[in-house]
Amino acid sequence: MSSEQVKKKSNSKSKSKPKTKPNSNSKSKSKATKQKKKPVAEKGLPLFGEFSEWFNQVLIDAEIIDYRYNLKGCGVWLPYGFKVRQYAFQIIRDLLDSTSVPHGEMLFPLLIPEPQFMKEKETVKGFEDEVYWVKDGGTKPLDIKLALRPTSETAMYPMASIWIRSHQDLPLKTYQIANMFRYEGKNTRPLIRVREITTFKEAHTYHATADECEEQIREAIECYKGFFDALGVPYLVTQRPKWDTFPGANYTIAFDCIFPINHKALQIGTVHNLGQVFAKTFDIKYETVDGTQEYVHQTCYGISERAIAALIASHGDDKGLKIPPRVAPIEAVIVPILFKNKEQIVLDVCNSMFKTLKEAGLKVRLDTRSISPGRKYFHWELRGIPLRIEIGPRDVEKGNICLVRRDTGEKDFVPQNEAVSKITSLLQEIQQSLWDSAKENHQQWILRTNDLEEALEYIDAGNGVADIPFCGSEECAAPIEQRLENLKFLGIPEEYIPALNKSVKVEKDIYCAYCSKLVKQYWRIGRSY
């Protein structure tokens, strides 16, 4: 799509698109309570209206997570949402456990003594306004304050200095999936900006050389791509600007997902090359083959429950969620269509089908509640169940079942004796279809232009993110970021990142969109959460 075409599309969309309203935990709480009378699917809350309203409401109505807990920025994972979370993070576990040198899962203490936490000055500087401190033990003041971990470098690295002694101990790859606490002063947003991060996967690796460290960065990127591919979540990979790099890191590479409707970018994963900064701070050394002592080289990379937010946002519609089969707690639900005097005949077939699918290893549910089929359809569509199986008297007579796809609404009648193979095949199609559709949408929300004003108009209209020629100077970036609320330099797109490419792409005859200096690459900008 040309810049001119994108501009026309931007202008047409901006006229009808409502502005996104500010959101806070307290406001969304009262709004959700008022709207609880009917779930999204029955009330018809449109996705293509106010995205934040749809997102907040569907989390409750689809029973994912409930943020009406009496503490701002903290929520309760509900059974259905917890299953989605469980299946999703098992994927990243499997990926990390199956690398050439496997990552070992650990679990570190939540509390970090103040002297230990304050030891790494750059980390403290990056998190000093976000730390929760425990100052009392029961009724007695503590001699030493304890930090609730906002991140775990200062908890993990003193232990690594004990474990690592020789080059034979390297590489060491560890990870944990735990909760983090950060005092979020801004408006909290469910799953996006919270005070308790209930699901934080952080990996930490230790290497003998800088080259091995760089190779680990590439492995981490591939693990994350595999993870988001499995979730059907589209992503952008960028190297963050130096001024937005993780405190103490040499550089940071981030994954972002563009949300529909408001087209803001959400950071959903980060990979950091830490070099030897933390090794020198925490004295993590190893003995080389020659008998000398050297500091290790380190990486760390994290994913949080924002991945679930991106999953929900990437596949939803006016009826509610669309959950990819790979992480769906229920892949198919059987809905009996009952008529008078033929109930038992239908139920017998439904029970037999349930048993057959269950034995085949499918995640299936039989819905025998005493409510109308229509209400059952609403219930399961809202929760994004990939496939609905309808069985009525006519289906029994013909020896068929009716399969209804959640993603497209298409119906297909298949013989009962072909149910397992057909359902298995359809679930694979749905998984791929959701992924393809999400990627296609995502790609349409990126504008590449040499004109700064065109880029800002595109972003301001809520149409997506933009790539502009840029010199990389923070002095040039600052006035651009001030032009629009929440505008941010996301960084250098993947094709220009040296760590990820043997041959880095070089542009010709492009000039910084702000200072007009000759440059060799584009940078990505956009509104972000």
Summary of the structure (lengths in Angstrom):
residues: 529
radius of gyration: 25.6
end to end distance: 26.5
largest distance: 86.1
contacts: 1765
relative contact order: 0.12
helix: 40%
strand: 26%
